[in-house]
Amino acid sequence: MRFVAFPALYVLAACGTGVAADNPVTYAADAVSVLESPEHGPQLCAEMATSLPPQCGGPDIVGWDWSKVRHESVRGTKWGWYRVVGTWDGSRLTLTEPPGAAVERASEEHSLDSPCPVPEGGWRPADPAKATREALQVTKQRLDNEEAVGGVWLDQSYLDSIPGYDGSKREWSEKYANDPAKLVLNVKFTGDLTGREAWVRESWGGALCVSQAQRSEETLRQIQEFIGDDLGQRFTSTSVDIMKEQVVVGVWVADEELQQRLDDKYGEGVVHLQAALKPVR
């Protein structure tokens, strides 16, 4: 990825079950792993340990037949990646049609471009002597200790202007990426922004964009830490999205009543339930 951000994605993994539906509803997951081991039968997996054989655990999947699907097998453990369709009873998925090959969807990518307008003449350091890796690290440490920070990231869109730049090649990345004199440091703050740019400028002389945040990153991280108490179920993962200023919670099936309860407590959209199994339209 051509952008490098300060750590802002905090992920916690767990095996989940979900909320039971009153009436059978058909759900589908386009790309989900299924694993059976000597310890348990076929189960859906949200996260799979990269051991050999791999390990994971999750809701049971009823009606699974390994002889009908392509799969890997090592020392009694079988696994693969599939599209599954079935009914959900709150703790397990019962297949209603044969599993198929996984359908990979394009992952959503957030733009890490700076929200500030490009200055006349383009982005450039205000004080080249303080547009260094050392200055960037010092600034990061200061921002880490500031409660009003809503997010910090680096915009490296300057890489687009390099002919043939390929960030997947290590030699290109080492040569061109993370150039403090060319990147733009982005910082979001809650509250009054008066004096914020000058405060950052005490340690950072490179290009800078200061913008408004509605919620601090610390607030979102606290919600993430305790969100399990609000769910009434186990989750598959959690993460903090500093761009959307929300906590994303992975569950097997999203429940509208639960989403509304989370909206009522934290504000609309602050906690987003991301379901692996979605109702079939």
C-alpha positions as protocol buffer text, in pm:
chain_id: "A"
residue {
  index: 1
  type: MET
  ca { x: 0 y: 0 z: 0 }
}
residue {
  index: 2
  type: ARG
  ca { x: 145 y: 335 z: -92 }
}
residue {
  index: 3
  type: PHE
  ca { x: 27 y: 511 z: 224 }
}
residue {
  index: 4
  type: VAL
  ca { x: 183 y: 454 z: 564 }
}
residue {
  index: 5
  type: ALA
  ca { x: -13 y: 556 z: 870 }
}
residue {
  index: 6
  type: PHE
  ca { x: 76 y: 564 z: 1233 }
}
residue {
  index: 7
  type: PRO
  ca { x: -78 y: 265 z: 1411 }
}
residue {
  index: 8
  type: ALA
  ca { x: -448 y: 336 z: 1430 }
}
residue {
  index: 9
  type: LEU
  ca { x: -606 y: 1 z: 1371 }
}
residue {
  index: 10
  type: TYR
  ca { x: -646 y: -199 z: 1689 }
}
residue {
  index: 11
  type: VAL
  ca { x: -781 y: -548 z: 1623 }
}
residue {
  index: 12
  type: LEU
  ca { x: -904 y: -799 z: 1875 }
}
residue {
  index: 13
  type: ALA
  ca { x: -1005 y: -1145 z: 1754 }
}
residue {
  index: 14
  type: ALA
  ca { x: -1248 y: -1394 z: 1904 }
}
residue {
  index: 15
  type: CYS
  ca { x: -1470 y: -1675 z: 1787 }
}
residue {
  index: 16
  type: GLY
  ca { x: -1832 y: -1571 z: 1762 }
}
residue {
  index: 17
  type: THR
  ca { x: -2179 y: -1713 z: 1759 }
}
residue {
  index: 18
  type: GLY
  ca { x: -2437 y: -1439 z: 1698 }
}
residue {
  index: 19
  type: VAL
  ca { x: -2798 y: -1356 z: 1780 }
}
residue {
  index: 20
  type: ALA
  ca { x: -3074 y: -1604 z: 1709 }
}
residue {
  index: 21
  type: ALA
  ca { x: -3343 y: -1506 z: 1463 }
}
residue {
  index: 22
  type: ASP
  ca { x: -3710 y: -1560 z: 1547 }
}
residue {
  index: 23
  type: ASN
  ca { x: -3779 y: -1710 z: 1204 }
}
residue {
  index: 24
  type: PRO
  ca { x: -3545 y: -1901 z: 972 }
}
residue {
  index: 25
  type: VAL
  ca { x: -3372 y: -1662 z: 735 }
}
residue {
  index: 26
  type: THR
  ca { x: -3133 y: -1764 z: 462 }
}
residue {
  index: 27
  type: TYR
  ca { x: -2788 y: -1613 z: 495 }
}
residue {
  index: 28
  type: ALA
  ca { x: -2480 y: -1623 z: 274 }
}
residue {
  index: 29
  type: ALA
  ca { x: -2111 y: -1559 z: 314 }
}
residue {
  index: 30
  type: ASP
  ca { x: -1927 y: -1515 z: -15 }
}
residue {
  index: 31
  type: ALA
  ca { x: -1583 y: -1600 z: 120 }
}
residue {
  index: 32
  type: VAL
  ca { x: -1544 y: -1779 z: 451 }
}
residue {
  index: 33
  type: SER
  ca { x: -1311 y: -2051 z: 574 }
}
residue {
  index: 34
  type: VAL
  ca { x: -1440 y: -2384 z: 705 }
}
residue {
  index: 35
  type: LEU
  ca { x: -1220 y: -2610 z: 917 }
}
residue {
  index: 36
  type: GLU
  ca { x: -1261 y: -2948 z: 1085 }
}
residue {
  index: 37
  type: SER
  ca { x: -1002 y: -3087 z: 1324 }
}
residue {
  index: 38
  type: PRO
  ca { x: -974 y: -3396 z: 1544 }
}
residue {
  index: 39
  type: GLU
  ca { x: -1112 y: -3176 z: 1825 }
}
residue {
  index: 40
  type: HIS
  ca { x: -1429 y: -3055 z: 1650 }
}
residue {
  index: 41
  type: GLY
  ca { x: -1645 y: -3099 z: 1342 }
}
residue {
  index: 42
  type: PRO
  ca { x: -1679 y: -2852 z: 1051 }
}
residue {
  index: 43
  type: GLN
  ca { x: -1689 y: -2495 z: 1177 }
}
residue {
  index: 44
  type: LEU
  ca { x: -1696 y: -2149 z: 1024 }
}
residue {
  index: 45
  type: CYS
  ca { x: -1381 y: -1950 z: 1091 }
}
residue {
  index: 46
  type: ALA
  ca { x: -1333 y: -1576 z: 1120 }
}
residue {
  index: 47
  type: GLU
  ca { x: -959 y: -1596 z: 1183 }
}
residue {
  index: 48
  type: MET
  ca { x: -733 y: -1892 z: 1107 }
}
residue {
  index: 49
  type: ALA
  ca { x: -400 y: -1949 z: 1278 }
}
residue {
  index: 50
  type: THR
  ca { x: -123 y: -1995 z: 1022 }
}
residue {
  index: 51
  type: SER
  ca { x: 14 y: -2312 z: 1178 }
}
residue {
  index: 52
  type: LEU
  ca { x: 28 y: -2639 z: 988 }
}
residue {
  index: 53
  type: PRO
  ca { x: -229 y: -2770 z: 1021 }
}
residue {
  index: 54
  type: PRO
  ca { x: -408 y: -2439 z: 1076 }
}
residue {
  index: 55
  type: GLN
  ca { x: -631 y: -2387 z: 1377 }
}
residue {
  index: 56
  type: CYS
  ca { x: -952 y: -2197 z: 1434 }
}
residue {
  index: 57
  type: GLY
  ca { x: -1292 y: -2232 z: 1594 }
}
residue {
  index: 58
  type: GLY
  ca { x: -1635 y: -2085 z: 1544 }
}
residue {
  index: 59
  type: PRO
  ca { x: -1998 y: -2176 z: 1484 }
}
residue {
  index: 60
  type: ASP
  ca { x: -2074 y: -2531 z: 1369 }
}
residue {
  index: 61
  type: ILE
  ca { x: -2184 y: -2575 z: 1010 }
}
residue {
  index: 62
  type: VAL
  ca { x: -2449 y: -2847 z: 962 }
}
residue {
  index: 63
  type: GLY
  ca { x: -2474 y: -3058 z: 647 }
}
residue {
  index: 64
  type: TRP
  ca { x: -2109 y: -3025 z: 549 }
}
residue {
  index: 65
  type: ASP
  ca { x: -1956 y: -3298 z: 329 }
}
residue {
  index: 66
  type: TRP
  ca { x: -1584 y: -3276 z: 260 }
}
residue {
  index: 67
  type: SER
  ca { x: -1612 y: -3530 z: -21 }
}
residue {
  index: 68
  type: LYS
  ca { x: -1812 y: -3274 z: -221 }
}
residue {
  index: 69
  type: VAL
  ca { x: -1565 y: -2984 z: -197 }
}
residue {
  index: 70
  type: ARG
  ca { x: -1201 y: -2920 z: -274 }
}
residue {
  index: 71
  type: HIS
  ca { x: -998 y: -2883 z: 43 }
}
residue {
  index: 72
  type: GLU
  ca { x: -661 y: -2916 z: 212 }
}
residue {
  index: 73
  type: SER
  ca { x: -589 y: -3190 z: 464 }
}
residue {
  index: 74
  type: VAL
  ca { x: -302 y: -3235 z: 710 }
}
residue {
  index: 75
  type: ARG
  ca { x: -293 y: -3480 z: 1004 }
}
residue {
  index: 76
  type: GLY
  ca { x: -669 y: -3513 z: 1039 }
}
residue {
  index: 77
  type: THR
  ca { x: -746 y: -3144 z: 989 }
}
residue {
  index: 78
  type: LYS
  ca { x: -940 y: -3037 z: 680 }
}
residue {
  index: 79
  type: TRP
  ca { x: -1001 y: -2685 z: 564 }
}
residue {
  index: 80
  type: GLY
  ca { x: -1086 y: -2463 z: 271 }
}
residue {
  index: 81
  type: TRP
  ca { x: -1233 y: -2130 z: 159 }
}
residue {
  index: 82
  type: TYR
  ca { x: -1592 y: -2125 z: 33 }
}
residue {
  index: 83
  type: ARG
  ca { x: -1918 y: -1950 z: -38 }
}
residue {
  index: 84
  type: VAL
  ca { x: -2184 y: -2084 z: 197 }
}
residue {
  index: 85
  type: VAL
  ca { x: -2561 y: -2040 z: 213 }
}
residue {
  index: 86
  type: GLY
  ca { x: -2789 y: -2156 z: 493 }
}
residue {
  index: 87
  type: THR
  ca { x: -3016 y: -2078 z: 784 }
}
residue {
  index: 88
  type: TRP
  ca { x: -2890 y: -1943 z: 1114 }
}
residue {
  index: 89
  type: ASP
  ca { x: -3031 y: -2045 z: 1452 }
}
residue {
  index: 90
  type: GLY
  ca { x: -2812 y: -1818 z: 1660 }
}
residue {
  index: 91
  type: SER
  ca { x: -2529 y: -2063 z: 1713 }
}
residue {
  index: 92
  type: ARG
  ca { x: -2484 y: -2261 z: 1392 }
}
residue {
  index: 93
  type: LEU
  ca { x: -2537 y: -2248 z: 1017 }
}
residue {
  index: 94
  type: THR
  ca { x: -2739 y: -2522 z: 847 }
}
residue {
  index: 95
  type: LEU
  ca { x: -2664 y: -2544 z: 476 }
}
residue {
  index: 96
  type: THR
  ca { x: -2958 y: -2501 z: 239 }
}
residue {
  index: 97
  type: GLU
  ca { x: -2752 y: -2545 z: -78 }
}
residue {
  index: 98
  type: PRO
  ca { x: -2416 y: -2698 z: -166 }
}
residue {
  index: 99
  type: PRO
  ca { x: -2114 y: -2481 z: -88 }
}
residue {
  index: 100
  type: GLY
  ca { x: -1936 y: -2317 z: -379 }
}
residue {
  index: 101
  type: ALA
  ca { x: -1602 y: -2162 z: -452 }
}
residue {
  index: 102
  type: ALA
  ca { x: -1527 y: -1848 z: -256 }
}
residue {
  index: 103
  type: VAL
  ca { x: -1617 y: -1524 z: -432 }
}
residue {
  index: 104
  type: GLU
  ca { x: -1353 y: -1265 z: -351 }
}
residue {
  index: 105
  type: ARG
  ca { x: -1485 y: -913 z: -321 }
}
residue {
  index: 106
  type: ALA
  ca { x: -1275 y: -602 z: -369 }
}
residue {
  index: 107
  type: SER
  ca { x: -1183 y: -476 z: -26 }
}
residue {
  index: 108
  type: GLU
  ca { x: -1291 y: -126 z: 67 }
}
residue {
  index: 109
  type: GLU
  ca { x: -1001 y: 113 z: 76 }
}
residue {
  index: 110
  type: HIS
  ca { x: -1013 y: 445 z: 255 }
}
residue {
  index: 111
  type: SER
  ca { x: -850 y: 740 z: 91 }
}
residue {
  index: 112
  type: LEU
  ca { x: -565 y: 863 z: 307 }
}
residue {
  index: 113
  type: ASP
  ca { x: -533 y: 1185 z: 112 }
}
residue {
  index: 114
  type: SER
  ca { x: -518 y: 1502 z: 319 }
}
residue {
  index: 115
  type: PRO
  ca { x: -856 y: 1672 z: 373 }
}
residue {
  index: 116
  type: CYS
  ca { x: -690 y: 2016 z: 365 }
}
residue {
  index: 117
  type: PRO
  ca { x: -676 y: 2205 z: 33 }
}
residue {
  index: 118
  type: VAL
  ca { x: -343 y: 2177 z: -146 }
}
residue {
  index: 119
  type: PRO
  ca { x: -143 y: 2494 z: -81 }
}
residue {
  index: 120
  type: GLU
  ca { x: -45 y: 2714 z: -373 }
}
residue {
  index: 121
  type: GLY
  ca { x: 268 y: 2563 z: -517 }
}
residue {
  index: 122
  type: GLY
  ca { x: 192 y: 2223 z: -365 }
}
residue {
  index: 123
  type: TRP
  ca { x: 277 y: 2056 z: -38 }
}
residue {
  index: 124
  type: ARG
  ca { x: 625 y: 2141 z: 89 }
}
residue {
  index: 125
  type: PRO
  ca { x: 806 y: 2168 z: 422 }
}
residue {
  index: 126
  type: ALA
  ca { x: 760 y: 2484 z: 627 }
}
residue {
  index: 127
  type: ASP
  ca { x: 1094 y: 2425 z: 799 }
}
residue {
  index: 128
  type: PRO
  ca { x: 1314 y: 2172 z: 614 }
}
residue {
  index: 129
  type: ALA
  ca { x: 1544 y: 2140 z: 915 }
}
residue {
  index: 130
  type: LYS
  ca { x: 1257 y: 1980 z: 1108 }
}
residue {
  index: 131
  type: ALA
  ca { x: 1125 y: 1769 z: 819 }
}
residue {
  index: 132
  type: THR
  ca { x: 1323 y: 1462 z: 922 }
}
residue {
  index: 133
  type: ARG
  ca { x: 1254 y: 1108 z: 1044 }
}
residue {
  index: 134
  type: GLU
  ca { x: 1373 y: 1208 z: 1389 }
}
residue {
  index: 135
  type: ALA
  ca { x: 1137 y: 1506 z: 1402 }
}
residue {
  index: 136
  type: LEU
  ca { x: 852 y: 1286 z: 1281 }
}
residue {
  index: 137
  type: GLN
  ca { x: 917 y: 1034 z: 1558 }
}
residue {
  index: 138
  type: VAL
  ca { x: 929 y: 1306 z: 1824 }
}
residue {
  index: 139
  type: THR
  ca { x: 603 y: 1450 z: 1693 }
}
residue {
  index: 140
  type: LYS
  ca { x: 441 y: 1107 z: 1698 }
}
residue {
  index: 141
  type: GLN
  ca { x: 538 y: 1062 z: 2061 }
}
residue {
  index: 142
  type: ARG
  ca { x: 388 y: 1399 z: 2152 }
}
residue {
  index: 143
  type: LEU
  ca { x: 67 y: 1317 z: 1969 }
}
residue {
  index: 144
  type: ASP
  ca { x: 45 y: 978 z: 2141 }
}
residue {
  index: 145
  type: ASN
  ca { x: 18 y: 1163 z: 2473 }
}
residue {
  index: 146
  type: GLU
  ca { x: -245 y: 1413 z: 2359 }
}
residue {
  index: 147
  type: GLU
  ca { x: -599 y: 1311 z: 2454 }
}
residue {
  index: 148
  type: ALA
  ca { x: -767 y: 1536 z: 2196 }
}
residue {
  index: 149
  type: VAL
  ca { x: -609 y: 1359 z: 1897 }
}
residue {
  index: 150
  type: GLY
  ca { x: -870 y: 1200 z: 1674 }
}
residue {
  index: 151
  type: GLY
  ca { x: -631 y: 1036 z: 1431 }
}
residue {
  index: 152
  type: VAL
  ca { x: -286 y: 1059 z: 1277 }
}
residue {
  index: 153
  type: TRP
  ca { x: -180 y: 941 z: 932 }
}
residue {
  index: 154
  type: LEU
  ca { x: 69 y: 1010 z: 655 }
}
residue {
  index: 155
  type: ASP
  ca { x: -36 y: 1112 z: 306 }
}
residue {
  index: 156
  type: GLN
  ca { x: 220 y: 991 z: 54 }
}
residue {
  index: 157
  type: SER
  ca { x: 31 y: 1078 z: -261 }
}
residue {
  index: 158
  type: TYR
  ca { x: 353 y: 1229 z: -394 }
}
residue {
  index: 159
  type: LEU
  ca { x: 439 y: 873 z: -497 }
}
residue {
  index: 160
  type: ASP
  ca { x: 178 y: 903 z: -775 }
}
residue {
  index: 161
  type: SER
  ca { x: 403 y: 1148 z: -957 }
}
residue {
  index: 162
  type: ILE
  ca { x: 697 y: 905 z: -975 }
}
residue {
  index: 163
  type: PRO
  ca { x: 692 y: 737 z: -1318 }
}
residue {
  index: 164
  type: GLY
  ca { x: 639 y: 363 z: -1286 }
}
residue {
  index: 165
  type: TYR
  ca { x: 638 y: 361 z: -907 }
}
residue {
  index: 166
  type: ASP
  ca { x: 560 y: 14 z: -773 }
}
residue {
  index: 167
  type: GLY
  ca { x: 515 y: 2 z: -396 }
}
residue {
  index: 168
  type: SER
  ca { x: 506 y: -378 z: -401 }
}
residue {
  index: 169
  type: LYS
  ca { x: 875 y: -380 z: -489 }
}
residue {
  index: 170
  type: ARG
  ca { x: 1095 y: -341 z: -185 }
}
residue {
  index: 171
  type: GLU
  ca { x: 1365 y: -149 z: -367 }
}
residue {
  index: 172
  type: TRP
  ca { x: 1112 y: 109 z: -489 }
}
residue {
  index: 173
  type: SER
  ca { x: 959 y: 146 z: -145 }
}
residue {
  index: 174
  type: GLU
  ca { x: 1296 y: 184 z: 26 }
}
residue {
  index: 175
  type: LYS
  ca { x: 1408 y: 445 z: -226 }
}
residue {
  index: 176
  type: TYR
  ca { x: 1099 y: 662 z: -247 }
}
residue {
  index: 177
  type: ALA
  ca { x: 849 y: 593 z: 32 }
}
residue {
  index: 178
  type: ASN
  ca { x: 850 y: 759 z: 375 }
}
residue {
  index: 179
  type: ASP
  ca { x: 1036 y: 1067 z: 257 }
}
residue {
  index: 180
  type: PRO
  ca { x: 973 y: 1319 z: 541 }
}
residue {
  index: 181
  type: ALA
  ca { x: 1042 y: 1611 z: 308 }
}
residue {
  index: 182
  type: LYS
  ca { x: 760 y: 1508 z: 73 }
}
residue {
  index: 183
  type: LEU
  ca { x: 490 y: 1341 z: 283 }
}
residue {
  index: 184
  type: VAL
  ca { x: 206 y: 1525 z: 453 }
}
residue {
  index: 185
  type: LEU
  ca { x: 147 y: 1467 z: 823 }
}
residue {
  index: 186
  type: ASN
  ca { x: -227 y: 1464 z: 898 }
}
residue {
  index: 187
  type: VAL
  ca { x: -361 y: 1518 z: 1247 }
}
residue {
  index: 188
  type: LYS
  ca { x: -723 y: 1541 z: 1357 }
}
residue {
  index: 189
  type: PHE
  ca { x: -810 y: 1707 z: 1689 }
}
residue {
  index: 190
  type: THR
  ca { x: -1135 y: 1733 z: 1881 }
}
residue {
  index: 191
  type: GLY
  ca { x: -1253 y: 2068 z: 2012 }
}
residue {
  index: 192
  type: ASP
  ca { x: -1117 y: 2410 z: 1921 }
}
residue {
  index: 193
  type: LEU
  ca { x: -839 y: 2391 z: 1662 }
}
residue {
  index: 194
  type: THR
  ca { x: -696 y: 2729 z: 1759 }
}
residue {
  index: 195
  type: GLY
  ca { x: -325 y: 2691 z: 1827 }
}
residue {
  index: 196
  type: ARG
  ca { x: -315 y: 2325 z: 1727 }
}
residue {
  index: 197
  type: GLU
  ca { x: -106 y: 2377 z: 1414 }
}
residue {
  index: 198
  type: ALA
  ca { x: 144 y: 2590 z: 1604 }
}
residue {
  index: 199
  type: TRP
  ca { x: 166 y: 2320 z: 1872 }
}
residue {
  index: 200
  type: VAL
  ca { x: 250 y: 2052 z: 1615 }
}
residue {
  index: 201
  type: ARG
  ca { x: 496 y: 2289 z: 1448 }
}
residue {
  index: 202
  type: GLU
  ca { x: 702 y: 2297 z: 1765 }
}
residue {
  index: 203
  type: SER
  ca { x: 849 y: 1963 z: 1662 }
}
residue {
  index: 204
  type: TRP
  ca { x: 746 y: 1910 z: 1297 }
}
residue {
  index: 205
  type: GLY
  ca { x: 853 y: 2124 z: 1005 }
}
residue {
  index: 206
  type: GLY
  ca { x: 724 y: 1914 z: 716 }
}
residue {
  index: 207
  type: ALA
  ca { x: 396 y: 1950 z: 529 }
}
residue {
  index: 208
  type: LEU
  ca { x: 105 y: 1949 z: 774 }
}
residue {
  index: 209
  type: CYS
  ca { x: -273 y: 1924 z: 763 }
}
residue {
  index: 210
  type: VAL
  ca { x: -470 y: 1982 z: 1083 }
}
residue {
  index: 211
  type: SER
  ca { x: -840 y: 1895 z: 1067 }
}
residue {
  index: 212
  type: GLN
  ca { x: -1146 y: 1856 z: 1289 }
}
residue {
  index: 213
  type: ALA
  ca { x: -1243 y: 1535 z: 1467 }
}
residue {
  index: 214
  type: GLN
  ca { x: -1575 y: 1471 z: 1640 }
}
residue {
  index: 215
  type: ARG
  ca { x: -1436 y: 1195 z: 1861 }
}
residue {
  index: 216
  type: SER
  ca { x: -1091 y: 1132 z: 1996 }
}
residue {
  index: 217
  type: GLU
  ca { x: -907 y: 816 z: 1908 }
}
residue {
  index: 218
  type: GLU
  ca { x: -877 y: 741 z: 2279 }
}
residue {
  index: 219
  type: THR
  ca { x: -1258 y: 749 z: 2311 }
}
residue {
  index: 220
  type: LEU
  ca { x: -1293 y: 504 z: 2024 }
}
residue {
  index: 221
  type: ARG
  ca { x: -1031 y: 275 z: 2173 }
}
residue {
  index: 222
  type: GLN
  ca { x: -1215 y: 272 z: 2505 }
}
residue {
  index: 223
  type: ILE
  ca { x: -1538 y: 178 z: 2328 }
}
residue {
  index: 224
  type: GLN
  ca { x: -1350 y: -97 z: 2146 }
}
residue {
  index: 225
  type: GLU
  ca { x: -1208 y: -232 z: 2471 }
}
residue {
  index: 226
  type: PHE
  ca { x: -1545 y: -271 z: 2640 }
}
residue {
  index: 227
  type: ILE
  ca { x: -1778 y: -328 z: 2344 }
}
residue {
  index: 228
  type: GLY
  ca { x: -1810 y: -696 z: 2431 }
}
residue {
  index: 229
  type: ASP
  ca { x: -2011 y: -600 z: 2740 }
}
residue {
  index: 230
  type: ASP
  ca { x: -2272 y: -433 z: 2517 }
}
residue {
  index: 231
  type: LEU
  ca { x: -2310 y: -707 z: 2260 }
}
residue {
  index: 232
  type: GLY
  ca { x: -2455 y: -993 z: 2462 }
}
residue {
  index: 233
  type: GLN
  ca { x: -2266 y: -1222 z: 2225 }
}
residue {
  index: 234
  type: ARG
  ca { x: -1910 y: -1294 z: 2123 }
}
residue {
  index: 235
  type: PHE
  ca { x: -1761 y: -1107 z: 1833 }
}
residue {
  index: 236
  type: THR
  ca { x: -1516 y: -1212 z: 1563 }
}
residue {
  index: 237
  type: SER
  ca { x: -1304 y: -897 z: 1559 }
}
residue {
  index: 238
  type: THR
  ca { x: -1297 y: -529 z: 1645 }
}
residue {
  index: 239
  type: SER
  ca { x: -1107 y: -240 z: 1493 }
}
residue {
  index: 240
  type: VAL
  ca { x: -1092 y: 138 z: 1513 }
}
residue {
  index: 241
  type: ASP
  ca { x: -1143 y: 329 z: 1189 }
}
residue {
  index: 242
  type: ILE
  ca { x: -990 y: 673 z: 1243 }
}
residue {
  index: 243
  type: MET
  ca { x: -1111 y: 801 z: 905 }
}
residue {
  index: 244
  type: LYS
  ca { x: -1479 y: 726 z: 975 }
}
residue {
  index: 245
  type: GLU
  ca { x: -1432 y: 774 z: 1351 }
}
residue {
  index: 246
  type: GLN
  ca { x: -1606 y: 451 z: 1439 }
}
residue {
  index: 247
  type: VAL
  ca { x: -1551 y: 115 z: 1601 }
}
residue {
  index: 248
  type: VAL
  ca { x: -1609 y: -172 z: 1359 }
}
residue {
  index: 249
  type: VAL
  ca { x: -1725 y: -495 z: 1521 }
}
residue {
  index: 250
  type: GLY
  ca { x: -1721 y: -821 z: 1331 }
}
residue {
  index: 251
  type: VAL
  ca { x: -2013 y: -1055 z: 1406 }
}
residue {
  index: 252
  type: TRP
  ca { x: -2157 y: -1356 z: 1229 }
}
residue {
  index: 253
  type: VAL
  ca { x: -2505 y: -1207 z: 1193 }
}
residue {
  index: 254
  type: ALA
  ca { x: -2592 y: -841 z: 1253 }
}
residue {
  index: 255
  type: ASP
  ca { x: -2905 y: -776 z: 1451 }
}
residue {
  index: 256
  type: GLU
  ca { x: -3102 y: -457 z: 1382 }
}
residue {
  index: 257
  type: GLU
  ca { x: -3219 y: -430 z: 1741 }
}
residue {
  index: 258
  type: LEU
  ca { x: -2862 y: -457 z: 1868 }
}
residue {
  index: 259
  type: GLN
  ca { x: -2739 y: -199 z: 1618 }
}
residue {
  index: 260
  type: GLN
  ca { x: -3010 y: 41 z: 1732 }
}
residue {
  index: 261
  type: ARG
  ca { x: -2915 y: -14 z: 2096 }
}
residue {
  index: 262
  type: LEU
  ca { x: -2552 y: 65 z: 2017 }
}
residue {
  index: 263
  type: ASP
  ca { x: -2659 y: 376 z: 1825 }
}
residue {
  index: 264
  type: ASP
  ca { x: -2867 y: 491 z: 2121 }
}
residue {
  index: 265
  type: LYS
  ca { x: -2575 y: 448 z: 2361 }
}
residue {
  index: 266
  type: TYR
  ca { x: -2281 y: 577 z: 2157 }
}
residue {
  index: 267
  type: GLY
  ca { x: -2438 y: 781 z: 1879 }
}
residue {
  index: 268
  type: GLU
  ca { x: -2552 y: 683 z: 1533 }
}
residue {
  index: 269
  type: GLY
  ca { x: -2279 y: 508 z: 1338 }
}
residue {
  index: 270
  type: VAL
  ca { x: -2014 y: 520 z: 1610 }
}
residue {
  index: 271
  type: VAL
  ca { x: -2026 y: 141 z: 1641 }
}
residue {
  index: 272
  type: HIS
  ca { x: -2070 y: -42 z: 1312 }
}
residue {
  index: 273
  type: LEU
  ca { x: -2166 y: -410 z: 1309 }
}
residue {
  index: 274
  type: GLN
  ca { x: -1996 y: -588 z: 1021 }
}
residue {
  index: 275
  type: ALA
  ca { x: -2167 y: -921 z: 952 }
}
residue {
  index: 276
  type: ALA
  ca { x: -1994 y: -1217 z: 787 }
}
residue {
  index: 277
  type: LEU
  ca { x: -2330 y: -1377 z: 708 }
}
residue {
  index: 278
  type: LYS
  ca { x: -2573 y: -1152 z: 522 }
}
residue {
  index: 279
  type: PRO
  ca { x: -2940 y: -1213 z: 440 }
}
residue {
  index: 280
  type: VAL
  ca { x: -2992 y: -1341 z: 88 }
}
residue {
  index: 281
  type: ARG
  ca { x: -3197 y: -1087 z: -108 }
}
